[in-house]
Amino acid sequence: MNFDFSDEQIMLKNSARKLMEREVVPFLASFPEDRPIPPEKIKELLKKLIPLGYIGNIIPVEYGGAGLDYLTYGLLMEELEPSIYGLVMITGGTARSVYFLGNESQKKAFIPSILSAKKIGCSAITEPNVGSNPAFIQTRAVLDGDHYILNGTKTWITNGAFADIAFTLATTDPSKGKNGLCRFVVDKEISPFKAKAIETLEE
């Protein structure tokens, strides 16, 4: 079995390193450390990463993705500027979640806007009273006609303060525990939700 990287993988890895040095690091350095980067600038940053496959990663080309294999995607992530790892991983992960778990209509509706950095994604699981234990999720999803109404609070959500799309874990029946859980794609433009940044301690 051959474990060597291909010429294409090595070229992509080198291109990623140069992109970080030439564009990403200077871009991040242009903003004050004590202030959050505006959402429109975050989207500008994400667009710099699209050509190499950071956002589209393993999603097939026919859905607008980069069609990378997992090894190549891993090589890309090794070169990613550490301070934006969560931003990139969660944004791309939201699109992947829709791809693997959504129906065809949802894929067409949500994946393109995330992969083009028009919208930023997040995964809303953790809650103030139950942490990340899915068996005790309190956010409720109640069927109302042909749609669901979600009611609950999430916390410690990476990208949450500026996300446009939240891949949200909620329960349709608390008595069923983990078997009552479902994931919902919540588009802020269609179903507005409130979010704010959490203050953190500085060293």
Stockholm file with secondary structure:
# STOCKHOLM 1.0

chainA/1-203         MNFDFSDEQIMLKNSARKLMEREVVPFLASFPEDRPIPPEKIKELLKKLIPLGYIGNIIPVEYGGAGLDYLTYGLLMEELEPSIYGLVMITGGTARSVYFLGNESQKKAFIPSILSAKKIGCSAITEPNVGSNPAFIQTRAVLDGDHYILNGTKTWITNGAFADIAFTLATTDPSKGKNGLCRFVVDKEISPFKAKAIETLEE
#=GR chainA/1-203 SS CCCCCCHHHHHHHHHHHHHIIIIIHHHHHTSCTTSCCCHHHHHHHHHHHGGGTTTTTTSCGGGTSCCCCHHHHHHHHHHSCGGGHHHHHHHHHHHHHHHHHSCHHHHHHHHHHHHTTSSCEEEECCBTTTBTCGGGCCCEEEEETTEEEEECCCCSCTTTTTCSEEEEEEESCGGGGGGGEEEEEEETTTSCCCCCCCCCCCC
#=GC SS_cons         CCCCCCHHHHHHHHHHHHHIIIIIHHHHHTSCTTSCCCHHHHHHHHHHHGGGTTTTTTSCGGGTSCCCCHHHHHHHHHHSCGGGHHHHHHHHHHHHHHHHHSCHHHHHHHHHHHHTTSSCEEEECCBTTTBTCGGGCCCEEEEETTEEEEECCCCSCTTTTTCSEEEEEEESCGGGGGGGEEEEEEETTTSCCCCCCCCCCCC
//
